[in-house]
Amino acid sequence: MDKLTQFSGAIERVLGRHLELCGDRPDNPVESFLIVDELKRSFIWMNVGWERSRRVMGMTVYLRICDDKIWVEEDLTEEGVANELVREGIAKSDIVLAFQDPQVRQFTEFAAVG
């Protein structure tokens, strides 16, 4: 299996598990879904709906595959999808915490590209 196929599969499994948990709440008025752009190799976990007369629309996670690495552009999960991807077999050196300032990335356990 090539690296990009491995990355895509791991991302879809990790985000799929989160979406299953969101879907397990039948009383939840907010819809959560995954947007996948295979051409651009982008993955977005999106939420849309209404909650207590307030519009809810936003991105919880945005990942993209670029330069043979997974770039975590946005991650509002408690544990962090990067840690979940590592458990899926992705090397920390293949994950960039893009939401971190490039000067700070060198102090993380993940790739310090920037």
Secondary structure, 3 states (H helix, E strand, C coil): CCHHHHHHHHHHHHHHHHHHHHHCCCCCCEEEEEEEECCCCEEEEEEEEEECCEEEEEEEEEEEEECCEEEEEEECCCCCHHHHHHHCCCCHHHEECCCCCCCCHHHCCCECCC
